[in-house]
Amino acid sequence: MNNSILKKLKSLRNRYQEIELMLTQKNIIANRDQLKNLSKEYLKLSKIIKYFIEWEKLEIDIKNIHIMLNDVEMQDIAEEELYICNKKQKILEEKINRLLLPEDPNDKHSCFIEIRSATGGDESSIFAGELFRMYTRYAENCLWKVEIMSSSESEKGGFKEIIAKITGKGACGRLKFESGGHRVQRVPETESQGRIHTSTCTVAVMPVTPKAEKEVINFADLKIDTFRSSGAGGQHVNTTDSAIRITHIPTGNVVECQDERSQHKNKAKALSILSARIYAATLEKKHQENSSMRKILLGTGERSDRNRTYNFPQNRITDHRINLTIYKLDEVLQGRLNLLIDPITQEYQADMLSSLSRLEL
């Protein structure tokens, strides 16, 4: 085990023992808030300390086995025991490493996913629709709920822009690496000479934060306009000013919602999207202070980011951030996104653990 990680674990064990003693003191027991906070910390540390104690016992066993290796009669038995102990110790180290990784509080939340057509005209809009269907299928596989918050359809099919709310435990944690540019290479249906065209879409994933953590929006900073809905909606279309456009003056963020017949519902949806955008911008500033690897993996949703290339003629999909190429594009579009999400998550965790190992205690 890395020396810096070992020092970190010894420091955590000291803290664990300190809290254990504090929890027996009358003044702590009498203070409900302090007792609650210390109990939470104690519970959080208990599992990692349990694994560390097991690891230390194995470390002693391994040292004793190495001594036995010098005995010719015991050598075969010692080698077998050494193999078993090393294997157990490796499993414990993996568990400890995962628990040492700092938690992102937004990972457990639901999220908004915003897909926009970028370069490529109608073909880009069509691909935006396919990306939305891909995320919808993935959400269904995860038993998450998908609700369209705002959409702007393209005449040729697909969407110029679509924003959906994906509700489910851990949705943001699984989808956060989707933010950035998505490039498609294929022959469009309108292409008469069979030439491959390249189009792009952008994706932005924003956490849905609990009410207690929501960004406080000053209504004096908002410009709210109402207008008549356009598109599908039956007899209510163009009869009432139910559509809402909210402009956040300090940041220039503009959100439109017209999917609901009620102006109040459209306004509520627009405000929730706006709050998520502002919060996501705050997170992005924090990400910029982190390592280059984390900045690359956690895309901004900007057009300049290039996450993936979807090559239809070769059934190939490439994630440029970790140089991963798989020939299962058809399966990914059907919702098997874990083929890409799992390797990116592992790379991200490895980078975070590497950063943790370099920390001076």
N, C-alpha and C positions, 0 to 999 in steps of 0.2 A: 504494500500500500504506500502511496506517495506520502513523504514526510510531512508536507504541509497539511494534507488531509488528516493524517494521524494526530497532528497538533490540534487541529480543529475539533476532532472527536474528543480528545482529552479535555479541551476547554468546555465543550458541551456537557461532558460528564460532570465536571466540577459545578457547572450551572445547575444541572439536574439534581445533584446532591444538596446544593444550596437551597433550591426550591423545596425539596423534600423536607428539609429542616424548617423552613419558613412556614410550611403548611401545618405544622404542629403548634405554632405559636398563637396564643389567645388573641393578640391584637390583630393578627392577620385574619383569623376565623371570624372576628367581629366585624371586619370591613368586607362587606359583601362584594363590592366591585373588585377590590384587590384580590380577594379569594378566587373570584371567577377568572380573572386574568391569569393568575399564577397557576390555577388548575388547568387551564387551557394549554399554557406553555409546558407544564409538566407532562400532560397527556401527549403533546406533540413530540416531546423529547424521549418519552418512554420507549417507543418502538426502536428508534435509532440507537439508544443506549443498550437496549436488550441485544440487538444484533452485534454491537461493538463488544459487549462482554463475551458473547459466543466466539467472536473473531479472536479476541485475546486468548481465550482458552485454547483455541485451535493453534494459535501461534506458539504457545508453550508446548503443546503436544508435538508440533512439527519439529521444534528444537530437540525434544527428547528422542524423537524417531531418528533424527540425523545422527545422534550418538549411537543408536542401535545399529545403524548401517555399518559401523566399524566391526561389529560382531559377525563373523562369517556364517555362523549357525542361524542367526536371526535375520540375515540380510534380506531373504525373499519375503518374509513376513513384514519386515520394516518397509520395504519398497511398496508393497501392496497398501499398507496403512498410510504411507506418505501420499500415495496417489489419491486415496479417499479423502484425506484431510485437506489436501491442496484444492480438490474439487469443491468441497464444502466451503472452504475459505473464499474461493472465487465467487461462488453464488452469494455469500454474505456481503462481499465487497460490492457486487452489483446492486444489491438491495440498499446498502448504505449510501452508495453514490446517488441513487435515485432520490432517497430521502433528504440528502444534503442539498439538492438543487433548490434554489429559491422558487417559491410558488408565485405564479402570476395570478393575482386575485381575479382577473377578468376571464381566466380560462374556464371557470365553472359557469359563467353566464351565458345567456342566449346572445344572439347577435343580429345585426342588420347586414345584409350583403347587397352591395350596389354594383350593378353591371352596366357598363356603358359601351356603346359602339365607338370606335376611335377612327383609325384610317381604314379605308376600303369600301366606303359607301354602303350600298344595300347588303353586300356580302358580309360586312362587319356586323350589321344589325341582325342578319340571319344567324350568325355565329353567336351573338349575344343571347339569342333565344335558345340555342343549343347548350350554351354554358348554364343558363338558368335551369333548363331541364335536367342537366347533369347534377347540379346542386340539389334540385328537388328530389331526384331519385336517391341521392346519397342521404338526404335528410330522412326520407321514408325508410331507408334501411336502418337508420339509427333511431327510428321511432320519434323523430322530431316533427313539430308542426311548422308548416310554411304558410305565411300570410303575406300577400302582395300589398305593399304599402303605397306604392306609386309606380306608374308605368307609362311609357310613351311608345306606342307601337309603330313599326315601320310599314310603309305601304306594301313592300315586297315580302313581308313576313319578319318575325323576330321583333327585337326591341331596339329603339334608339337609346333608351335607358329604362332600367327596371330596378326597383328597390324592394327587397323582401325582408321580412322579419322571420328569423328561424329560431323557434322557441324549443329549448330542450337543454338538459343539464350537460355542460361540457361542449356545447355547440361552438362557442367562440374559440376555445382551446384547440379544437380539431380543425377549424376553418381559417384560423388567423394567418396561416402561411399562403392563403390564396390571393391576398392583396398584391396587386401589381399588374403588369402587362401580360396578356395572353395572345399569342400570335397563331393564326391558322394559315396553313398552306394547302390549297386544293384547287381543283378546276371548278369554277362556279357554273351553275346551271345555265347562266346566260352567256357563257363563253363558247363561241362557235368554233374556234380554232384549237380547242383543247389545251390552252395554256394554263399553267398553274399560277394562281394569284395569291398574294400575301395580304392578309387583312389582320387588324388587331382590335382587341377589346381591352378595357381596363376593369379590374375588379377591386373593390374596397370593402374590407370587412371591419365592422365597428361594433364594439361590445354594447349590449343593452345593460346599462347599469341600474341597480336597485334605486328606488326613490331616494333613499338616504344618501346615496353617493352621486346623484345626478348633478350635472353641471348647472349652476344657477344662471338662468338667462334673465338679463334685465330687459323688461318689455319696452323700455324707452329706446333700446338698441334695435328694435324690430320695426320693419316696415311691412305691414300686412295688407295685401290686396285680395279682393274677391273678383271672380270672373265666372262666366258660364262654362260649364263642362263641355268638352267635345269628345266625340267617340261614342262607344257603346254605353247604353244607360236607359234605353226605352223612352217613355213619354216624358221623363223628368229632364232629359238633356235639353239644354238651351232654353229652359223655362225659368230656372232660378240661378242666382249667383252662388252656387254651392262650392265651386272650386276655390282653393286657397293657394296663394303664393306668399311665402314669408321670406323676407330678406334680412339677414343678420348684418347690419351696417358695419360693425367693427371688422368683421372677417370677410364680408362679401359673399358669404354662403347664401345660396338661394334654394329653397325647397318648394316644390309644387305638389299638391295632392288634389286629385279630382275623382278618385275611384269610388268614393262614397257619395250617396245622395244628400247626406247631411253635412252642412257647412261646419258644424261643431266637430263631427267625427274627422273630417278632412283636416281641420285645424289641429286637433289632438295628434293625428298621425304626423303631420308636418313638424310639429314641435318636438315630437319624440325623435324624429330623424335628425333634426337640427341639433338637438342636445347630444346625440350620439356623434355627430360630425365634429362638434366642438371638442368633445371629450377625446375623440380619436386624434385630433390635431395636438392635443396636450400630450397624449401618449407618444406621438411621433417625435416630439421634442426630446422626450426622455430616451427614446430608442437611439437618437442621434448621438447620445453620450455613451452608448454601449459599444461593444466590439464591432469591427467591420463585418464579421460573419453574421452577427445578429441583425445588423442593419440590412444586409443583403437578403436574409431569409424572411424578415418581417417587412415585406414590401409596403410602400406608401399608397399604392393605388394610383400612382401617377403613370402617365403614358410612357415616360422614359424608362420605367422599370420593365424588365423583360423576364418574367417568370418561366414561361413555357412556350414551346412550339408544338402545335398539333399538326402533324403531317399526315393527311388522309391517304394519299396514294400509297404510302408505305406502312399505313396503320401504326405509325410511330409517334410517340410523345416523348419530348425531352424537357427535363427540368434543368435549366441552365445554372441555377444557383448551386446545385450539388453535382452537376455533370452526370445526371441519371437519365438513361434512355431505355425505354421499354417498348416492345412492339405489341401493345394491347390497348391501342387507342379506342377501339370499339367497346371494350369492357369498361374503360374509364368513363366514357360518355354514358354508359348505362348505370353509372353510380358507384363503380368500384374504385372510389377515390383513395381508399386506404393504400392502394398500390403505390401512390405518390406521397400521401400524407405521412405514412409511417417512416419511410426513409428520411424525410425532411425533419421530422420530429426527433429522430435519433441523432441526426447531425447537429441539430440545435442543442440538444441536451449534452452531447459530447463537447460542444464549444463552450457551453456554460460551465461544465465540470472542469474543463481545461483552464478557464478563467479563475475558477474557484481554487484550483491547485496552485495558481501563481500568486494568490493573495498572501501578503505577509500578515501574520497574526501579531 
